[in-house]
Amino acid sequence: MPVTHWILSWQENEQPSREQADEAVSLFLRGMGLAEHQTIYALHKNTGNYHLHIAVNRTHPYTQKVIQPHHGFDIEAAHKIVAEIEHKQGWALQINARYRINEQGHVVRNLQHREQVKPKSKAEDFESATGEKSAQRIAQERGHAVIQNASCWEEVHAGLDAVGLRFARKGSGAVIFVGDTAVKASSVDRNFSMSRLCKRLGAFEPGYYSGRTFKKPAPEPVSHVCREEWQEYQKERQRLAKGRRLVEKKQEEEWEELEQRQRDRREAATARLARHGLFVLNIARHFLKEQEREEKAALRDRQSQSEKPERLPRFKHWLGKRSPHRGNLWRFRRRLAPGVEVRKREFPRGGTLPSPYAAYREMVKKRFPEQMDASRLDAAIALYLRCAGYTPQDVANELFRHTPARLHGQSRDERIEYGRRVVWYAFGTAGDIDIANVRPTKEEIQRFNRDAEDIGAR
């Protein structure tokens, strides 16, 4: 498949322009060595994050050869390209970024980066759908340190047994059992493949495990966020699963009853017609077979048309339907450290400027002197205006009047949409989280209000 699809995504307080999207695609293709290739890309804003789809035909238009960017190590290269785009366009740095731009403008390894062992995308999809830890994550959290620090096979087996896991050979590879679920050892860590472990620990030696490691473990929430709602969701899942099992059992019983009736009828017909000879018996068997086929088709249609068991939606949709605020908290769960309380805060009106945008812009730029994209700067201004007690309508009006127009201009609707997304961030869940993480005191809010009013007076 020569066409490859990448996605670049911005944070909620960032709104790239068309020109910035064009530049980002150019930087990305150049960094991947695909600048001459056929490309189609689209900037979407149909979700909370602006995101850019890039589809590239890796078949070179002149040589007709399929290019493999960076010999298959394109993810590592993408981290470098992201750092370059963030630095050049003034976006916020990626959380736990692998690379950064130094003072000389070169891409260098970020010394503050902490390598995290994460589940594969399929396991993360399961976690996002159910809010439950995947078997792969459990194996990584409980077993990674055990296997990493073991000096012999006996320590591997004893350590995994202590945390409820089990290591076994499967074919030429190895698996880690989380209860009765097998997880490839190499998916927990590349260094945990059987060949690499044998090089480090010697020839494989099977271990003895207590029986409790074979039982399916109790579900665990993947995040501390919305834990109570997740427990309710689990109860609902169990209730619906029980209902599905009852329906399946009833359908199985109906099939067993039908097959038993047909079996009894065949035996009775065979005993009754056997004296008439094989010719008559074969005719009877033929018509009985046709009758049985019709009865099975009728039962199959009746079961397919019966009321289907209720299916539970994905956890985020179930949660968002109950409470949009809680649904957004789940969406931003990776930003929330345990113990951080996020709530809708109402700030008293502390700002007295009739048109505060220009003064707060200068105050924010003074507090954050690094290069910052205009949309990111406007989002910070809106957040400060919220803390100063200005209403969403006040902020939207200021943004509509004062935000600089884009390079090729903006229609009235585009300016309204731009301001709406800025206000949505500042007064929405993302803004609530940023305020909760900073926890500004009353004195700090009064101080930056005074700074802004001093700038406005000058």
DRENDO-1510 file (C-alpha; in Angstrom, 1 decimal, always signed):
<recs>
REC; n; res; u; v; w
REC; 1; MET; +0.0; +0.0; +0.0 .
REC; 2; PRO; +2.0; +3.0; -1.2 .
REC; 3; VAL; -0.3; +5.7; +0.2 .
REC; 4; THR; +0.4; +6.7; +3.9 .
REC; 5; HIS; -1.8; +8.8; +6.1 .
REC; 6; TRP; -0.5; +11.0; +8.9 .
REC; 7; ILE; -2.4; +13.4; +11.2 .
REC; 8; LEU; -1.0; +16.6; +12.9 .
REC; 9; SER; -3.2; +17.8; +15.8 .
REC; 10; TRP; -3.1; +21.2; +17.6 .
REC; 11; GLN; -4.1; +21.9; +21.2 .
REC; 12; GLU; -7.5; +23.4; +22.1 .
REC; 13; ASN; -6.2; +26.9; +22.5 .
REC; 14; GLU; -4.5; +26.9; +19.1 .
REC; 15; GLN; -6.0; +27.8; +15.7 .
REC; 16; PRO; -3.7; +27.4; +12.7 .
REC; 17; SER; -4.3; +29.5; +9.6 .
REC; 18; ARG; -4.2; +28.2; +6.1 .
REC; 19; GLU; -0.8; +29.6; +5.5 .
REC; 20; GLN; +0.5; +27.8; +8.7 .
REC; 21; ALA; -1.1; +24.6; +7.6 .
REC; 22; ASP; +0.7; +24.9; +4.2 .
REC; 23; GLU; +4.0; +25.6; +5.9 .
REC; 24; ALA; +3.5; +22.7; +8.4 .
REC; 25; VAL; +2.9; +20.3; +5.5 .
REC; 26; SER; +5.9; +21.6; +3.6 .
REC; 27; LEU; +8.1; +21.1; +6.7 .
REC; 28; PHE; +6.7; +17.6; +7.3 .
REC; 29; LEU; +7.2; +16.4; +3.7 .
REC; 30; ARG; +10.7; +17.8; +3.6 .
REC; 31; GLY; +11.6; +16.1; +6.9 .
REC; 32; MET; +10.2; +12.8; +5.6 .
REC; 33; GLY; +12.0; +13.1; +2.3 .
REC; 34; LEU; +8.7; +13.1; +0.4 .
REC; 35; ALA; +8.7; +16.7; -0.9 .
REC; 36; GLU; +8.4; +15.7; -4.5 .
REC; 37; HIS; +5.6; +13.2; -4.0 .
REC; 38; GLN; +1.9; +13.5; -4.7 .
REC; 39; THR; +0.1; +14.8; -1.6 .
REC; 40; ILE; -3.4; +15.8; -0.6 .
REC; 41; TYR; -4.1; +17.4; +2.8 .
REC; 42; ALA; -7.0; +18.9; +4.6 .
REC; 43; LEU; -7.3; +21.1; +7.7 .
REC; 44; HIS; -10.3; +20.1; +9.8 .
REC; 45; LYS; -12.0; +21.9; +12.7 .
REC; 46; ASN; -15.0; +19.6; +13.2 .
REC; 47; THR; -13.7; +18.6; +16.7 .
REC; 48; GLY; -12.3; +20.4; +19.7 .
REC; 49; ASN; -8.8; +20.3; +18.1 .
REC; 50; TYR; -7.8; +21.6; +14.8 .
REC; 51; HIS; -6.2; +18.6; +13.0 .
REC; 52; LEU; -4.5; +18.2; +9.6 .
REC; 53; HIS; -4.8; +15.0; +7.5 .
REC; 54; ILE; -1.9; +14.4; +5.2 .
REC; 55; ALA; -2.1; +11.6; +2.6 .
REC; 56; VAL; +1.1; +10.9; +0.6 .
REC; 57; ASN; +1.7; +8.7; -2.4 .
REC; 58; ARG; +5.1; +7.2; -1.5 .
REC; 59; THR; +5.6; +6.1; -5.1 .
REC; 60; HIS; +8.1; +8.6; -6.6 .
REC; 61; PRO; +6.5; +10.3; -9.6 .
REC; 62; TYR; +9.6; +10.0; -11.8 .
REC; 63; THR; +11.6; +6.9; -10.6 .
REC; 64; GLN; +8.4; +4.9; -9.8 .
REC; 65; LYS; +10.1; +3.5; -6.7 .
REC; 66; VAL; +8.2; +3.3; -3.4 .
REC; 67; ILE; +10.0; +5.3; -0.7 .
REC; 68; GLN; +10.2; +4.1; +2.9 .
REC; 69; PRO; +10.8; +7.3; +4.9 .
REC; 70; HIS; +13.8; +7.0; +7.2 .
REC; 71; HIS; +14.0; +3.2; +6.5 .
REC; 72; GLY; +10.8; +2.7; +8.5 .
REC; 73; PHE; +11.7; +4.8; +11.5 .
REC; 74; ASP; +9.3; +7.6; +10.5 .
REC; 75; ILE; +7.9; +8.0; +14.0 .
REC; 76; GLU; +11.2; +9.1; +15.4 .
REC; 77; ALA; +11.6; +11.5; +12.5 .
REC; 78; ALA; +8.1; +12.9; +13.1 .
REC; 79; HIS; +9.0; +13.8; +16.7 .
REC; 80; LYS; +11.8; +16.0; +15.3 .
REC; 81; ILE; +9.5; +17.6; +12.7 .
REC; 82; VAL; +6.9; +18.4; +15.3 .
REC; 83; ALA; +9.5; +20.2; +17.4 .
REC; 84; GLU; +10.6; +22.2; +14.3 .
REC; 85; ILE; +7.0; +23.2; +13.5 .
REC; 86; GLU; +6.2; +24.1; +17.1 .
REC; 87; HIS; +9.3; +26.3; +17.3 .
REC; 88; LYS; +8.8; +28.0; +13.9 .
REC; 89; GLN; +5.1; +28.8; +14.3 .
REC; 90; GLY; +5.0; +29.4; +18.1 .
REC; 91; TRP; +2.8; +26.6; +19.3 .
REC; 92; ALA; +2.9; +25.1; +22.8 .
REC; 93; LEU; +5.5; +22.4; +23.3 .
REC; 94; GLN; +4.2; +18.8; +23.2 .
REC; 95; ILE; +3.8; +17.3; +26.6 .
REC; 96; ASN; +6.8; +15.2; +27.4 .
REC; 97; ALA; +8.3; +16.0; +24.1 .
REC; 98; ARG; +11.1; +13.8; +22.8 .
REC; 99; TYR; +12.9; +16.7; +21.0 .
REC; 100; ARG; +13.2; +20.4; +21.3 .
REC; 101; ILE; +14.9; +23.3; +19.5 .
REC; 102; ASN; +18.0; +24.7; +21.3 .
REC; 103; GLU; +19.3; +28.3; +21.3 .
REC; 104; GLN; +21.2; +27.8; +18.1 .
REC; 105; GLY; +18.1; +26.6; +16.3 .
REC; 106; HIS; +19.1; +22.9; +16.1 .
REC; 107; VAL; +16.8; +20.0; +16.9 .
REC; 108; VAL; +18.2; +18.2; +20.0 .
REC; 109; ARG; +17.1; +15.5; +22.4 .
REC; 110; ASN; +15.0; +16.9; +25.2 .
REC; 111; LEU; +16.8; +16.0; +28.4 .
REC; 112; GLN; +13.6; +16.4; +30.5 .
REC; 113; HIS; +11.8; +13.7; +28.3 .
REC; 114; ARG; +10.8; +10.6; +30.2 .
REC; 115; GLU; +10.5; +7.5; +28.1 .
REC; 116; GLN; +7.1; +6.0; +28.9 .
REC; 117; VAL; +6.1; +2.4; +28.2 .
REC; 118; LYS; +2.6; +2.7; +26.6 .
REC; 119; PRO; +0.2; +0.1; +25.2 .
REC; 120; LYS; -0.2; -0.3; +21.5 .
REC; 121; SER; -2.9; +1.6; +19.6 .
REC; 122; LYS; -5.3; -1.3; +19.6 .
REC; 123; ALA; -5.1; -1.6; +23.4 .
REC; 124; GLU; -5.5; +2.2; +23.8 .
REC; 125; ASP; -8.6; +2.0; +21.6 .
REC; 126; PHE; -10.1; -0.6; +24.0 .
REC; 127; GLU; -9.3; +1.6; +27.0 .
REC; 128; SER; -10.8; +4.6; +25.3 .
REC; 129; ALA; -14.0; +2.6; +24.6 .
REC; 130; THR; -14.4; +1.0; +28.0 .
REC; 131; GLY; -12.4; +3.2; +30.4 .
REC; 132; GLU; -10.9; -0.1; +31.6 .
REC; 133; LYS; -7.2; -0.9; +31.7 .
REC; 134; SER; -6.2; -3.2; +28.9 .
REC; 135; ALA; -4.3; -6.5; +29.6 .
REC; 136; GLN; -1.3; -5.0; +27.9 .
REC; 137; ARG; -1.2; -2.0; +30.2 .
REC; 138; ILE; -1.6; -4.2; +33.3 .
REC; 139; ALA; +1.3; -6.4; +32.0 .
REC; 140; GLN; +3.4; -3.2; +31.5 .
REC; 141; GLU; +2.6; -1.7; +34.9 .
REC; 142; ARG; +3.0; -4.8; +37.0 .
REC; 143; GLY; +5.6; -6.8; +35.1 .
REC; 144; HIS; +7.9; -4.4; +33.3 .
REC; 145; ALA; +10.1; -3.6; +36.3 .
REC; 146; VAL; +10.1; -7.3; +37.4 .
REC; 147; ILE; +11.4; -8.6; +34.0 .
REC; 148; GLN; +13.7; -5.6; +33.6 .
REC; 149; ASN; +15.5; -6.1; +36.9 .
REC; 150; ALA; +15.5; -9.9; +37.0 .
REC; 151; SER; +18.9; -11.7; +36.7 .
REC; 152; CYS; +17.6; -15.2; +36.1 .
REC; 153; TRP; +14.5; -17.0; +35.0 .
REC; 154; GLU; +13.6; -18.0; +38.5 .
REC; 155; GLU; +13.4; -14.3; +39.5 .
REC; 156; VAL; +11.2; -13.6; +36.5 .
REC; 157; HIS; +8.7; -16.3; +37.4 .
REC; 158; ALA; +8.7; -15.6; +41.1 .
REC; 159; GLY; +8.3; -11.8; +40.6 .
REC; 160; LEU; +5.5; -12.2; +38.1 .
REC; 161; ASP; +3.7; -14.7; +40.3 .
REC; 162; ALA; +3.8; -12.2; +43.1 .
REC; 163; VAL; +1.9; -9.6; +41.0 .
REC; 164; GLY; -0.6; -12.0; +39.5 .
REC; 165; LEU; +1.1; -12.5; +36.1 .
REC; 166; ARG; +2.5; -15.5; +34.3 .
REC; 167; PHE; +5.3; -15.9; +31.7 .
REC; 168; ALA; +5.2; -18.8; +29.2 .
REC; 169; ARG; +6.7; -19.8; +25.9 .
REC; 170; LYS; +4.5; -19.9; +22.9 .
REC; 171; GLY; +6.0; -21.3; +19.7 .
REC; 172; SER; +9.3; -19.5; +19.2 .
REC; 173; GLY; +8.1; -16.5; +21.1 .
REC; 174; ALA; +6.8; -15.6; +24.6 .
REC; 175; VAL; +3.6; -14.4; +26.2 .
REC; 176; ILE; +2.7; -12.9; +29.5 .
REC; 177; PHE; -0.7; -14.0; +30.9 .
REC; 178; VAL; -2.9; -11.5; +32.6 .
REC; 179; GLY; -5.4; -13.9; +34.1 .
REC; 180; ASP; -6.5; -16.0; +31.1 .
REC; 181; THR; -5.5; -13.3; +28.5 .
REC; 182; ALA; -2.2; -13.7; +26.7 .
REC; 183; VAL; -0.1; -10.6; +25.9 .
REC; 184; LYS; +2.9; -10.8; +23.6 .
REC; 185; ALA; +6.0; -10.2; +25.7 .
REC; 186; SER; +7.5; -8.0; +23.0 .
REC; 187; SER; +4.5; -5.7; +23.1 .
REC; 188; VAL; +5.3; -5.0; +26.7 .
REC; 189; ASP; +8.9; -4.1; +25.8 .
REC; 190; ARG; +10.9; -4.9; +22.7 .
REC; 191; ASN; +13.7; -6.2; +24.9 .
REC; 192; PHE; +11.3; -8.8; +26.3 .
REC; 193; SER; +11.2; -11.0; +23.2 .
REC; 194; MET; +12.2; -14.6; +23.9 .
REC; 195; SER; +15.4; -14.3; +21.9 .
REC; 196; ARG; +16.6; -11.2; +23.8 .
REC; 197; LEU; +15.7; -12.6; +27.2 .
REC; 198; CYS; +17.5; -15.8; +26.5 .
REC; 199; LYS; +20.6; -13.8; +25.6 .
REC; 200; ARG; +20.4; -12.0; +28.9 .
REC; 201; LEU; +19.1; -14.8; +31.2 .
REC; 202; GLY; +20.2; -18.0; +29.5 .
REC; 203; ALA; +18.1; -20.8; +28.1 .
REC; 204; PHE; +14.4; -20.6; +28.9 .
REC; 205; GLU; +13.3; -22.3; +32.1 .
REC; 206; PRO; +9.6; -22.8; +32.8 .
REC; 207; GLY; +8.3; -21.7; +36.2 .
REC; 208; TYR; +5.7; -22.9; +38.7 .
REC; 209; TYR; +2.7; -20.5; +39.3 .
REC; 210; SER; +0.0; -20.5; +41.9 .
REC; 211; GLY; -3.6; -21.1; +40.5 .
REC; 212; ARG; -4.8; -17.6; +41.2 .
REC; 213; THR; -2.8; -16.2; +38.3 .
REC; 214; PHE; -5.1; -18.2; +35.9 .
REC; 215; LYS; -8.2; -16.3; +37.0 .
REC; 216; LYS; -9.5; -13.3; +35.1 .
REC; 217; PRO; -8.5; -10.2; +37.1 .
REC; 218; ALA; -11.2; -7.7; +38.2 .
REC; 219; PRO; -11.5; -4.7; +35.8 .
REC; 220; GLU; -9.4; -1.6; +36.8 .
REC; 221; PRO; -10.1; +2.0; +35.7 .
REC; 222; VAL; -7.5; +3.4; +33.3 .
REC; 223; SER; -7.6; +6.8; +35.0 .
REC; 224; HIS; -8.5; +8.3; +38.4 .
REC; 225; VAL; -10.8; +10.8; +36.5 .
REC; 226; CYS; -14.5; +10.0; +36.7 .
REC; 227; ARG; -13.8; +6.9; +38.7 .
REC; 228; GLU; -17.3; +6.8; +40.3 .
REC; 229; GLU; -19.0; +7.1; +36.9 .
REC; 230; TRP; -16.8; +4.4; +35.6 .
REC; 231; GLN; -17.9; +2.0; +38.3 .
REC; 232; GLU; -21.6; +2.7; +37.4 .
REC; 233; TYR; -20.7; +2.1; +33.8 .
REC; 234; GLN; -19.1; -1.3; +34.7 .
REC; 235; LYS; -22.3; -2.3; +36.6 .
REC; 236; GLU; -24.3; -1.4; +33.5 .
REC; 237; ARG; -22.0; -3.4; +31.3 .
REC; 238; GLN; -22.3; -6.4; +33.6 .
REC; 239; ARG; -26.1; -6.1; +33.6 .
REC; 240; LEU; -26.3; -5.9; +29.8 .
REC; 241; ALA; -23.8; -8.8; +29.5 .
REC; 242; LYS; -26.0; -10.9; +31.7 .
REC; 243; GLY; -29.0; -10.0; +29.6 .
REC; 244; ARG; -27.1; -11.0; +26.4 .
REC; 245; ARG; -26.1; -14.3; +28.0 .
REC; 246; LEU; -29.7; -15.1; +28.9 .
REC; 247; VAL; -30.8; -14.3; +25.3 .
REC; 248; GLU; -28.0; -16.5; +23.9 .
REC; 249; LYS; -28.9; -19.3; +26.3 .
REC; 250; LYS; -32.6; -19.1; +25.3 .
REC; 251; GLN; -31.7; -19.2; +21.6 .
REC; 252; GLU; -29.4; -22.2; +22.2 .
REC; 253; GLU; -32.2; -24.0; +24.0 .
REC; 254; GLU; -34.6; -23.3; +21.1 .
REC; 255; TRP; -32.1; -24.8; +18.7 .
REC; 256; GLU; -31.6; -27.9; +20.9 .
REC; 257; GLU; -35.4; -28.4; +21.2 .
REC; 258; LEU; -35.8; -28.1; +17.4 .
REC; 259; GLU; -33.0; -30.5; +16.7 .
REC; 260; GLN; -34.4; -33.0; +19.3 .
REC; 261; ARG; -37.9; -32.8; +17.7 .
REC; 262; GLN; -36.4; -33.4; +14.2 .
REC; 263; ARG; -34.3; -36.3; +15.5 .
REC; 264; ASP; -37.3; -37.9; +17.1 .
REC; 265; ARG; -39.4; -37.5; +14.0 .
REC; 266; ARG; -36.7; -39.0; +11.8 .
REC; 267; GLU; -36.4; -42.0; +14.1 .
REC; 268; ALA; -40.1; -42.5; +14.2 .
REC; 269; ALA; -40.4; -42.2; +10.4 .
REC; 270; THR; -37.6; -44.6; +9.8 .
REC; 271; ALA; -39.1; -47.3; +12.2 .
REC; 272; ARG; -42.6; -46.9; +10.6 .
REC; 273; LEU; -41.5; -46.9; +6.9 .
REC; 274; ALA; -38.6; -49.4; +7.0 .
REC; 275; ARG; -40.9; -52.3; +6.1 .
REC; 276; HIS; -41.9; -50.6; +2.8 .
REC; 277; GLY; -38.3; -50.8; +1.4 .
REC; 278; LEU; -35.3; -48.6; +0.8 .
REC; 279; PHE; -37.0; -46.7; -2.1 .
REC; 280; VAL; -39.9; -45.4; +0.0 .
REC; 281; LEU; -37.5; -44.7; +3.0 .
REC; 282; ASN; -35.2; -42.5; +0.8 .
REC; 283; ILE; -38.2; -40.5; -0.5 .
REC; 284; ALA; -39.4; -39.9; +3.1 .
REC; 285; ARG; -35.8; -38.9; +4.2 .
REC; 286; HIS; -35.7; -36.4; +1.3 .
REC; 287; PHE; -39.0; -34.7; +2.3 .
REC; 288; LEU; -38.0; -34.7; +6.0 .
REC; 289; LYS; -34.7; -33.0; +5.1 .
REC; 290; GLU; -36.5; -30.3; +3.2 .
REC; 291; GLN; -39.0; -29.8; +6.1 .
REC; 292; GLU; -36.1; -29.6; +8.6 .
REC; 293; ARG; -34.3; -27.0; +6.4 .
REC; 294; GLU; -37.5; -24.9; +6.3 .
REC; 295; GLU; -38.0; -25.2; +10.1 .
REC; 296; LYS; -34.4; -24.1; +10.8 .
REC; 297; ALA; -34.7; -21.1; +8.4 .
REC; 298; ALA; -37.9; -20.1; +10.1 .
REC; 299; LEU; -36.3; -20.3; +13.5 .
REC; 300; ARG; -33.3; -18.3; +12.3 .
REC; 301; ASP; -35.5; -15.6; +10.9 .
REC; 302; ARG; -37.6; -15.4; +14.1 .
REC; 303; GLN; -34.5; -15.1; +16.2 .
REC; 304; SER; -32.9; -12.5; +14.0 .
REC; 305; GLN; -36.1; -10.4; +14.0 .
REC; 306; SER; -36.6; -10.6; +17.8 .
REC; 307; GLU; -35.6; -7.6; +19.9 .
REC; 308; LYS; -31.9; -7.2; +20.0 .
REC; 309; PRO; -30.2; -6.9; +23.4 .
REC; 310; GLU; -29.3; -3.3; +24.3 .
REC; 311; ARG; -25.7; -2.4; +23.5 .
REC; 312; LEU; -23.8; +0.0; +25.7 .
REC; 313; PRO; -22.2; +2.9; +24.0 .
REC; 314; ARG; -18.5; +3.8; +24.4 .
REC; 315; PHE; -17.6; +5.1; +27.8 .
REC; 316; LYS; -16.9; +8.7; +26.7 .
REC; 317; HIS; -20.3; +8.9; +24.8 .
REC; 318; TRP; -22.1; +7.4; +27.8 .
REC; 319; LEU; -20.4; +9.8; +30.1 .
REC; 320; GLY; -20.9; +12.8; +27.8 .
REC; 321; LYS; -24.6; +12.1; +27.5 .
REC; 322; ARG; -25.0; +12.1; +31.3 .
REC; 323; SER; -22.8; +15.2; +31.8 .
REC; 324; PRO; -20.9; +17.1; +29.1 .
REC; 325; HIS; -18.6; +18.6; +31.7 .
REC; 326; ARG; -17.7; +15.1; +33.0 .
REC; 327; GLY; -17.3; +13.9; +29.5 .
REC; 328; ASN; -14.8; +16.6; +28.7 .
REC; 329; LEU; -12.9; +15.9; +32.0 .
REC; 330; TRP; -12.5; +12.3; +30.7 .
REC; 331; ARG; -11.3; +13.6; +27.4 .
REC; 332; PHE; -8.6; +15.7; +29.1 .
REC; 333; ARG; -7.8; +13.1; +31.7 .
REC; 334; ARG; -4.1; +13.0; +30.8 .
REC; 335; ARG; -3.7; +16.6; +31.9 .
REC; 336; LEU; -5.1; +16.0; +35.4 .
REC; 337; ALA; -2.8; +14.9; +38.2 .
REC; 338; PRO; -4.4; +13.0; +41.1 .
REC; 339; GLY; -5.7; +15.5; +43.7 .
REC; 340; VAL; -6.4; +18.3; +41.3 .
REC; 341; GLU; -9.9; +19.5; +41.7 .
REC; 342; VAL; -11.6; +20.9; +38.6 .
REC; 343; ARG; -14.7; +22.9; +39.0 .
REC; 344; LYS; -16.6; +25.8; +37.4 .
REC; 345; ARG; -15.1; +28.9; +39.1 .
REC; 346; GLU; -16.9; +32.2; +39.1 .
REC; 347; PHE; -14.6; +35.2; +39.4 .
REC; 348; PRO; -15.8; +38.6; +40.8 .
REC; 349; ARG; -15.4; +41.5; +38.4 .
REC; 350; GLY; -12.0; +42.9; +39.1 .
REC; 351; GLY; -11.2; +44.5; +35.7 .
REC; 352; THR; -12.5; +48.1; +35.2 .
REC; 353; LEU; -11.2; +48.8; +31.6 .
REC; 354; PRO; -14.0; +49.4; +29.1 .
REC; 355; SER; -11.9; +47.9; +26.3 .
REC; 356; PRO; -9.3; +45.7; +28.0 .
REC; 357; TYR; -8.0; +43.6; +25.1 .
REC; 358; ALA; -4.9; +45.8; +24.2 .
REC; 359; ALA; -3.8; +46.2; +27.8 .
REC; 360; TYR; -4.2; +42.5; +28.7 .
REC; 361; ARG; -2.4; +41.6; +25.4 .
REC; 362; GLU; +0.7; +43.6; +26.5 .
REC; 363; MET; +0.5; +42.3; +30.0 .
REC; 364; VAL; +0.4; +38.6; +28.8 .
REC; 365; LYS; +3.3; +39.2; +26.3 .
REC; 366; LYS; +5.3; +40.7; +29.2 .
REC; 367; ARG; +4.6; +37.7; +31.4 .
REC; 368; PHE; +5.3; +35.2; +28.6 .
REC; 369; PRO; +8.1; +36.7; +26.4 .
REC; 370; GLU; +8.7; +33.5; +24.3 .
REC; 371; GLN; +7.4; +33.3; +20.7 .
REC; 372; MET; +3.7; +32.6; +20.7 .
REC; 373; ASP; +1.2; +32.2; +17.9 .
REC; 374; ALA; -1.5; +34.8; +17.7 .
REC; 375; SER; -4.3; +32.3; +18.4 .
REC; 376; ARG; -2.5; +30.9; +21.4 .
REC; 377; LEU; -1.9; +34.4; +22.6 .
REC; 378; ASP; -5.5; +35.3; +22.3 .
REC; 379; ALA; -6.5; +32.2; +24.2 .
REC; 380; ALA; -4.2; +33.2; +27.1 .
REC; 381; ILE; -5.7; +36.7; +27.0 .
REC; 382; ALA; -9.2; +35.3; +27.2 .
REC; 383; LEU; -8.2; +33.1; +30.1 .
REC; 384; TYR; -6.8; +36.1; +32.0 .
REC; 385; LEU; -10.0; +38.1; +31.1 .
REC; 386; ARG; -12.1; +35.4; +32.6 .
REC; 387; CYS; -10.1; +35.5; +35.8 .
REC; 388; ALA; -10.6; +39.2; +35.9 .
REC; 389; GLY; -14.4; +38.7; +35.9 .
REC; 390; TYR; -15.2; +39.5; +32.3 .
REC; 391; THR; -18.1; +37.6; +30.8 .
REC; 392; PRO; -17.9; +35.3; +27.7 .
REC; 393; GLN; -19.8; +37.9; +25.7 .
REC; 394; ASP; -17.4; +40.7; +26.8 .
REC; 395; VAL; -14.4; +38.5; +25.7 .
REC; 396; ALA; -16.1; +37.6; +22.4 .
REC; 397; ASN; -16.8; +41.2; +21.6 .
REC; 398; GLU; -13.2; +42.2; +22.4 .
REC; 399; LEU; -11.8; +39.5; +20.2 .
REC; 400; PHE; -14.1; +40.4; +17.3 .
REC; 401; ARG; -13.0; +44.1; +17.5 .
REC; 402; HIS; -9.3; +43.7; +18.1 .
REC; 403; THR; -7.9; +40.4; +16.9 .
REC; 404; PRO; -5.6; +41.0; +13.9 .
REC; 405; ALA; -6.9; +39.7; +10.6 .
REC; 406; ARG; -5.3; +36.8; +8.9 .
REC; 407; LEU; -2.9; +37.3; +6.0 .
REC; 408; HIS; -5.6; +36.9; +3.3 .
REC; 409; GLY; -8.4; +38.4; +5.4 .
REC; 410; GLN; -11.3; +36.8; +7.2 .
REC; 411; SER; -15.0; +37.1; +6.6 .
REC; 412; ARG; -17.3; +38.1; +9.4 .
REC; 413; ASP; -18.4; +34.5; +10.0 .
REC; 414; GLU; -14.7; +33.4; +10.2 .
REC; 415; ARG; -14.0; +36.1; +12.8 .
REC; 416; ILE; -17.0; +35.0; +14.8 .
REC; 417; GLU; -16.0; +31.4; +14.6 .
REC; 418; TYR; -12.4; +32.2; +15.6 .
REC; 419; GLY; -13.7; +34.1; +18.7 .
REC; 420; ARG; -16.2; +31.4; +19.5 .
REC; 421; ARG; -13.4; +28.8; +19.7 .
REC; 422; VAL; -11.2; +31.0; +21.9 .
REC; 423; VAL; -14.1; +31.7; +24.3 .
REC; 424; TRP; -15.0; +28.0; +24.2 .
REC; 425; TYR; -11.5; +27.2; +25.4 .
REC; 426; ALA; -11.2; +29.9; +28.1 .
REC; 427; PHE; -14.6; +29.3; +29.6 .
REC; 428; GLY; -14.8; +25.6; +28.9 .
REC; 429; THR; -13.4; +22.5; +30.5 .
REC; 430; ALA; -9.9; +23.0; +29.1 .
REC; 431; GLY; -9.8; +26.5; +30.7 .
REC; 432; ASP; -11.1; +25.0; +34.0 .
REC; 433; ILE; -8.3; +22.5; +33.9 .
REC; 434; ASP; -5.6; +25.1; +33.2 .
REC; 435; ILE; -6.9; +27.3; +36.0 .
REC; 436; ALA; -7.1; +24.3; +38.4 .
REC; 437; ASN; -3.5; +23.4; +37.6 .
REC; 438; VAL; -2.2; +27.0; +38.3 .
REC; 439; ARG; -4.6; +27.7; +41.2 .
REC; 440; PRO; -4.3; +31.5; +41.1 .
REC; 441; THR; -4.9; +33.2; +44.4 .
REC; 442; LYS; -7.1; +36.3; +44.9 .
REC; 443; GLU; -3.9; +38.4; +45.4 .
REC; 444; GLU; -2.3; +37.1; +42.1 .
REC; 445; ILE; -5.5; +38.0; +40.2 .
REC; 446; GLN; -5.6; +41.5; +41.7 .
REC; 447; ARG; -1.9; +41.9; +40.8 .
REC; 448; PHE; -2.2; +41.1; +37.1 .
REC; 449; ASN; -5.4; +43.2; +36.9 .
REC; 450; ARG; -3.4; +46.2; +38.3 .
REC; 451; ASP; -0.6; +45.5; +35.8 .
REC; 452; ALA; -3.1; +45.5; +32.9 .
REC; 453; GLU; -4.8; +48.7; +34.1 .
REC; 454; ASP; -1.4; +50.4; +34.5 .
REC; 455; ILE; -0.6; +49.5; +30.9 .
REC; 456; GLY; -4.1; +50.7; +29.8 .
REC; 457; ALA; -3.6; +54.0; +31.6 .
REC; 458; ARG; -0.2; +54.6; +29.9 .
</recs>
